[in-house]
Amino acid sequence: MTGKQEAPVSRDDIKPMPTPQRGLTMLEAFIGLGMAYRDAGAQMLAGQAARYRHDR
């Protein structure tokens, strides 16, 4: 995901039919939670590996 967009479009052009905003935000929150869990898990595993190597 890059920070800049080539063609700025309004939100009305993106969704063709009116959908409840809560569903979209909940989906985005779920995706964000999954990415956060993945990153936290990777950091935790890296920390455990470093500690294990340090103890050996």
C-alpha positions, 0 to 999 in steps of 0.5 A: 500500500503506497501513500499516494494515489495516481488519480484522486477519486471521490468516495461516491465514485468508489461504491456503486451502491449504498452500503452501510458504512459500519460494515466497511469500517468493521472489515477494515478494522478486522484486516488491521487487527489481523495485520497487527497480530501478524506483526506482533507475532513476528516480533514476539518470535524474533524476540524469543529467538534472540533470547534463546540464542543469547541463553545458549 
